Amino acid sequence: MSFCSKCGAKLDEGAAFCTSCGAPQGPSAQETWVPPVQQQTWANEQQFHPQDIESNKVMAILAYFGILVLIPLFAAKESKFARYHVNQGLVLFIAEVAYGIVYAILSSIIWAISWRLYFITRIIGIFSLVFLVLSVIGIVNAVNGQAKELPVIGKIKILK
């Protein structure tokens, strides 16, 4: 099985062009093909090798499960694909911890004022679902072998 030299998509044997990006395949393909303009993201600054993506999908998925981000952080240091998702997962984890601290402080203040304001803490607590949604988006991207930035926090880079 062969892969496209430009986008990494799987190719049929003897294919002259990639069905995903349209790049010509073969020895003279590198001379004639001009890549399409893509949205500039951190992932597009790097090209991920198809083998890197396939062999490190599990590590990339683990990056979105809270403290488990430490496993791929130390176990997949050489993988650019896993490292990209570890950065996204680490930013998400730090945001979750910061939210938890702020939520605990606000809840304590509200409870100190009056226990009748309990419903306000429940409303504030609903915002934690945002982190669940961001985790699911990251997991889906990792499973699909994509390196798309998460909404809102995707542009933050902690790891290089």
C-alpha positions, 0 to 999 in steps of 0.5 A, a space after each residue: 500500500 502506498 501513501 500520497 507524498 503530499 497529504 499522506 492519504 492512502 493510494 490505490 496501487 498504480 494511481 497517477 493522482 491522489 484522490 484526496 488532494 489531487 497531487 500527481 504521484 510518481 518520480 516527476 510529481 515533485 517537479 510539477 505539483 504546486 500544493 493548494 493554499 491551506 488555512 495556516 495552523 500549527 499543524 500545517 507548519 509541519 508535515 506528519 508522516 502517515 506512519 507517525 499518524 498510524 502508530 501514535 493515534 492511541 497516544 494522541 487520543 490519550 492526550 484528551 483524557 485529563 491527567 493522562 496527557 502525561 503518558 503521551 507527553 513522556 512516551 511519545 516524545 519523538 512523534 510530531 503528531 502525538 506532540 501536537 495533540 499533547 499540546 492541545 490536551 495539555 492546554 485543555 487540561 490546564 484550562 480545566 484545572 483553572 476552571 475547577 479552582 475558580 468554580 470552587 472559590 465562587 461556590 464557597 463565596 456563594 455558599 457563604 452568602 446564602 445556601 439559597 443561592 445554590 442554583 447559581 453554583 449549578 448554573 456555573 457548573 454547567 459550563 464544565 460541559 465545554 471541556 467535555 465537548 472540546 475533548 470529544 472534538 480533539 479525540 475525533 480529530 486524533 482518531 481521524 488522523 487530523 491535526 485541527 486546532 481546538 476552538 478557542 484554545 487551539 492557538 495556544 502553544 505550550 510545547 514546541 
